[in-house]
Amino acid sequence: MKWTLRLLLLLSINCGLLRSQDTVKVEANVPEQSAEKNYNSGLVEIGKNNFQGAVDLFSKCINQKPDFESAFCNRAVAYTHLKQYPEALSDINKAISINAKNPDAFFNKNLIFFGMHLADSQSVALDRCLSLKPGHPEALYFKGVLCFGNGDFDRAIDYYSGAIMAKPDYTYAYNDRASAKKAKKDYAGAIADYEKALTLDKSLVFVYNNLGTAYRLNKNRGKAIEAYSVAIEKDPSYLIALNNRGATFFEGDDYKLAETDFETLLKKNPQSSFAYNNLASIALKQKEYKKAKEMLSKSIQLDPANGAAYYNRGIASQMLHDEEGSCADWKKAVELGVDGAKTLINASCTN
């Protein structure tokens, strides 16, 4: 009998830093001096993450100098951080009307559409950015993100590779190209890219997690556990890696260590539906069906959309001779996208 363990696979998408402009030189005894001072002060506030303060300063600047392109660009940056997307879009369009040849303005427009979840508009803005600057690394990266989201992993890899060519130390492009390779089951290529990302920045905990998953999929559990362990050591609150290490122990039939990881996860996050499901998977292996069913009911209570928990509870119910309950749970699992439950329904359920 098969049961499902929930393994979280993390693709980290770098949302990118919004592009702000450089400071401008303030000349003495020039009528626009006050506008430029406010502009430079606005950049300082962006650097301090005081985005509303930046908006106020850029607004003063624009009132004093209505055609100040960079002030419109950077007020759009501040509005985007504040998730005031209509205002950001209005400002970036004004900046573009003043200067339609600034690639970073179109890149920032892409980020506004990113925040608004308008992928098609985002792609148009990126294409315009790249027409002005074909080697714009962040624009190439975001085109890769869009392709990845559409399941076009080959084109995603091409764009990520372009971003890396333009910016050889682009850590996030290596990470995400690795994730695209992993999606194509090129596990060796994924491992190489994740490891390259870590040579560039060893602080990125999520990359260790992703590397662990690539090793796991490549049937190298020892290396997977090693990578997950580094992630956990660097950030004990990074529970995804703890869950995934437990899952790897489980797959290697090391139920005691798996149980330790899942119990630790549950102590750190008592609301973890995954932890209850995964502990129940161990109970099923050990034929503790009543215990498993109780844990799975808790898992479902915490997350009614956890299809794996319904699948597993159906198995526990069947082993406890509750045929009606098992069939009801498997049907729910199918509704939630667990296709494997169809086989059990066909084999065990009459309608």
Summary of the structure (lengths in Angstrom):
residues: 351
radius of gyration: 25.6
end to end distance: 20.9
largest distance: 89.6
contacts: 1203
relative contact order: 0.07
helix: 72%
strand: 0%
